Amino acid sequence: MPRISHGFASTAFETAYLGLGTNLMLAVACLPLLVLAIGTNPVESWPYLAIAAALAAPGFSAAFTVFREHGHGDTRPVRTFLRGYAATWRKALTVGAVTAALLVVLLVDVRALAASTLGVVVVPLLLLLSVLTLAAGMLSLVAIAEVPVARLRDVLRAALLLGVRRWYLTLVSLLVGAVQVALFANLPAIAAGVTAAAALFLIWANSRFTLRPVLPAAEPLTD
């Protein structure tokens, strides 16, 4: 039988540790959202889910920081997650709150206008704005992880403009997120404990490429 090289085994262990460590920290950071999503009826608890989703945003930016630092050779996902959370939580929380608030307003309007005559024209526009809001929020969290010192208004503007300009890349990230949400709806333990980090890594890599025109030369975080 062929022997497994030390380098291959080491890489496999680091990858597994990266995924498991990131999943663990994500579960802790997003615990209110996970509890509400699993234990309540989303139709009835959607206001609380919106608040919990906004509070979970720093967890996503911290996970993106882990992936960024892993590219610089950092193999400590738990410690890096905590450092990323501390560096990005204020801006990430703002992005999460703005995104959640806009989505609530837009989707409530969709529901209110769906049965009206005006809805034929307005509802598709509102749904498009909802998708753009979600995409801009996602790209903003990646941008914050890449450049924590960037001004928030610059981040939001770049995320919106590049998200629209490179819509094909944005669509891929949204599809990955949709698959992860669908998996969570059917197999929450697998989605939260196994595939979350992989899905977010794909979103991070794709979104980072989307933001490439405005990203400076990446430098690792200092301890």
Secondary structure, 3 states (H helix, E strand, C coil): CCCCCHHHHHHHHHHHHHHHHHHHHHHHHCHHHHHHHHHCCHHHHHHHHHHHHHHHHHHHHHHHHHHHHHCCCCCCHHHHHHHHHHHHHHHHHHHHHHHHHHHHHHHHHHHHHCCCCCHHHHHHHHHHHHHHHHHHHHHHHHHHHHCCCCCHHHHHHHHHHHHHHCHHHHHHHHHHHHHHHHHHHHCHHHHHHHHHHHHHHHHHHHHHHHCHHHCCCCCCCCC
